[in-house]
Amino acid sequence: MTKKKKNAVVAIGGNSLIKDKKNKTVKAQYEAAGETCHHIATMIKLGWNVVIVHGNGPQVGFVLRRSELAATELHEVPLDVCVADTQGALGYALQQNLYNDLQKMGISKQMMTIITQVEVDADDSAFQKPSKPIGSFMNKEMALARKKAGWAVAEDAGRGWRRLVASPFPKRVIEAPAIKEMVERGIVVIAAGGGGIPVVIDSHGDLKGVQAVIDKDYAAAFLAEYINAHLFVISTSVEKVILNFGKPNAAPVDRMTLSEAKQYLQEGIHFSKGSMAPKIEAAISYLQAGGTHVIITDPENIESALNGESGTHITHDKS
């Protein structure tokens, strides 16, 4: 009897595809994607069925900036379409790199990028308080003009003004049944890129894109629950979660329980809102929904983390 393979969701950050802030070309991002894919290919070789969820923050910013610069010549690109564009482009980079790695390992695998819509609640309070900065910096004059046109804007840490958009919580991944079916067939799936294209149900019962962004770690946790993933890997820029981050008493964590993760999060002194806090929240959500094991680490330590030799491991409390 063939041993049933285990399912894993791997969430990788969009910033991890920008290795050099002075070199943000498509080629450089493709090469960075290749570095991450090599480690995911090793997971597949070890027998894991994998769903990859990726961030797209910097890449959406690039698309928006191109749109702004071309506004006198061409139509501007709505934010939901920017997310769709980057899902396709980054999916292509991940697919091709992963295909090449697996071929070199002698593994014949199909992979597929699914342009993924994620339903959010039209009444989510995030729409009343846009808080996620996106796109390029503006001077005050341009920002105020954009505000008159309907944008929410804010000054960003003395660096200039930026557009703010809502970041609602995901309710449902529209393509989740198709994703699960592909995983069950042994296909490597790249899905919910950038947290998914945010959509709402309108008064006619139709899907409609909205101008928002969804945290990719929350969407990844939802998918991990939906496909009954045995493992949820959050790949980020650090090898381990650090308590008291940025303080003299900062300390890396090898292992923590679900209860400890909740406690550290509640204390509010350990994790930055814009980086590690959403990852811990996603880990808690996955475990509370019945998930088994979360690993938070950087791409180059994925293999050793799978062996328990690195990364931060978050699991249920021992009974």
N, C-alpha and C positions, 0 to 999 in steps of 0.2 A: 504494500500500500504506500502511495506517495505521501510524504510528509507535507502537511498543509503549511504553506508559507505564512509568515506573520506580516501584518500591515503596519506601515510607519508613515507618518506625515512629517516632512522636513520643511520648516519655515526659514527662509533665508532673507536677509535684509537687502533692500535696494542699495543702501550705502556700501554694502560689501562688494558691490560691482564697481565701485570707484576706489581703486587702490591708491591712485595718485591724483590729488586735487588739482594739479596743474595739467593733468592729461586725462580728459574725460571723453575722449573720442569713442565712437562705436567700437573700433578695433580694440581699444584698451578695455572697454567693458566686456567685450566678447572673451578676451583672454582671462579676465578676472572670473567670469562665469565658468570658464574651463577649469580653473583651479578648484572651485567649489564642486563642480560636477565630478571631478576625479574622486573626491571623497564619497560622494553619493553613489558613484559606480561601485565602489568597494562595498558599500552597504548592500547593494543589489547582488553582488557576487556572493555575499554571505547569506543570501536567501530572503531578503526583505522585499516585499511589495511596497513600492514607494509612491507617495503623492508629494509633489513639490509645490509649495506656496512661496511666492517671492514678493518682496517689497518693490516699490517703484517711485518712492518719493522724489529722488533727484531726477529720475527720467521724466516724470510728469512735469517737473519744473522746466526741463529742457524743451519739451513740446509746447508748453504754455509760452515760454520766452520766444520761441520761433514764431508762434502765432501772433504774439504781440508785435514783434518786429515787422511781420509781413502784413499787419492790419490794414495798411494803406493800399495794398495790392490784392489781398485775398481775404476770404471770410475767416473769422476767428474760430478756434476749435473749442467746443464746450468741454467742461471738465470730465464728464462721464465718457466722452469720446476719447479724451486724452488717456484715460485709464484703459479703455479698450485697445487703443493703439499700442500702448506699452506692454499690455498683456501679450499681444501678438509678437512684438519685436523681441522682448526678453524671453518669451517662450521659445522662439526660434533659436536664440543663442544657447539656451539651456538644452533644448532638444538635440541640436547638432553636436554640441560638445559631449553630451552624455552618450549619444549614438556612437561617436568615434571612440570614446573610452571603452565602451562595452565591446565593440568590435575587436579592439586590441586585446581584450581579455578573453576573447573567444566566446562571448555571450551574445546570442541572437535575441534581441528584445525590440518590441515595438514601443514607441512613446508618442504621446499626443498632448498638445496644448489645447485646453478647452477655454474658450472665451466665456468667462463666468460672470453671471449677474448675481448680486446678493441683495435680497429684499431688506429694506430698513423701514422703520415706522415713520410715516409722514409726520406724526405728532411727537417724534423723539425731541426731547428738550434741547438736544444739540443744535437743532435748526434755529432755535431762538437765541442761542449763544455761540455763534461760530468761533472756534478757537484754534483751528489748525492752520498755521501759516503755510502758504504755497506760492510757487512762482517767483518771479524776480523782484528785486527791490525797486522801489519808486521814490521820487522826491515827494514832499508834502503836497505840492500843487497837483501833481498827477494823481496822487492818492485821493485827494478831495474830489477831483473830477470823477474818478472811478466810483467814489462813494455816492455821488449824485446819480450815477448810472445804476446803482443798486448793489454795489459790492460792499461787504464789510471789510474794513481796513484797520490796521493798527501799526504803530511805530514799533520796530523790532530791535530792542537792545541797543539803540543808538546807531544802528547800521542803515537805517532807512525805513520806509514803510512797505508793508506787504499785504497781500490779500489774505483774508481769513475765511475759511469755509467750515461747514459743520462736519463733525466726525461721529455719525450716529452708530449705534450698536447693531451688529448683524442679527436679523431674525431668521433668515432662511436662505440657503444657497440654492438658487433655482435649478442649477444643473447637477445638484448632488446625486440624484439617482443614476444619472449617466456616468458620473465620476466613479461611483461605487461599482457599477457594472464593469467598467473598464479595469478597475483594480482587481476585481474577481477573475477577470480573464488574464491577469498577469501583465497588463499594459502599464507602463510607467506614465503617470498623469501629471501634467503641470497645470495647476488650476488656481482660481481665486487670486490671480496676480494682483498685487496692490491692495489686497483685501476684497477684491471683486468690484465690479461696476455697480455703484449704488442705484437701486431702483425702488420705486414705491408702486403700490397698486392704486390706480386712479379711480375716479367715480364710476367708470365704465367697466371696472374689473381688469383693465389692461395694465401691463408693465410700462413704467415710464421712468427714464433716467433722471436723476437729480444731481445738483451741483454740490457734491460732498465727497469725502474720502472715508474709507473704512480701515480700521487698524488691521493689518494683515495677520497679526498674531491671534486676534480674536476670531477672524475667519478661519484660520488654520485650526484653531481649537475646535470650532464647530465641525469642520470636516473630519478631524481626528475622531470626534465622537460619532459622527454619522457612519463612517466606514469601519467602526469598531477597531480602531488602530491600537495595537499593543504598545506602541512607542510614539511619543511626540517629541521631535527634536527641534529646538529653537536655536538656529545658528546665528550668532551675532559677532560682535567685534572683540569679545573678551573670552578667555578660556573658562572662567568660572564666574558665578554670581558673587558680588562683593558686598558685604554688609558695611554700613557706615561709609558708603562710597564717597571718595574725595576728602575724607577726614583722616587725621593722624592715626586713628585706631581702626582704619579700614582692614578688613580681613576676608579672604576668599572662603567660599563654602564648598565643601565636597558633597555633602548630602544634607537634605532637609526633608522633613515630613510635611504633609499637607497642612497640619495644624501650625507648624512653625512658619510656613510660607504665609499663611493668613496673619499670623502674629506680626511678622516682620513688616508686612504690607501695611497693617493697621498702625504700626508705630510711626510710619510716615517719615522716617529719617534715613532710610537705607537706599531707596530706589528712586531714581529720577523719573518724573512724570512722563517725559518725552522719550525715554529709552527703556530702562529695565522694568519699571512698574507695569506697563502693559504686558510684558512677557510673563511676569509673575502672575498677573491676573488671568492671563490665558492658560497658564499651567494649572492654576486653581480650578478654573472653569472645566477644563478637560478631566481632571481627576474627580471632581465632584459629580461629573456626568457618568462616571464609571470607568474612566481611563486608568491605565496601570502605571505608566512610567514616563516621566519627563526628563529630558537631558537638555541643559542649556550650556552651549560651548561655542567656540569658534570653528570655522570650517576645517582647519588643519588638524584639529583634535577630535574630529568625529569618530575616527576608527578607534583611537585609544579610549575614548569615552564609552564606546560600545563594549569595551572590555572592562569597564569600571575603573580605568586608570587615570582619567581626567574628567573635566567638566563638572557641572553641578547636577546632581541627581535628585529629583523630587518624587517622592512616592507616598503612598498612604501610610497613616500611622499604624504601627504594629498593634495587633489586637492582643 
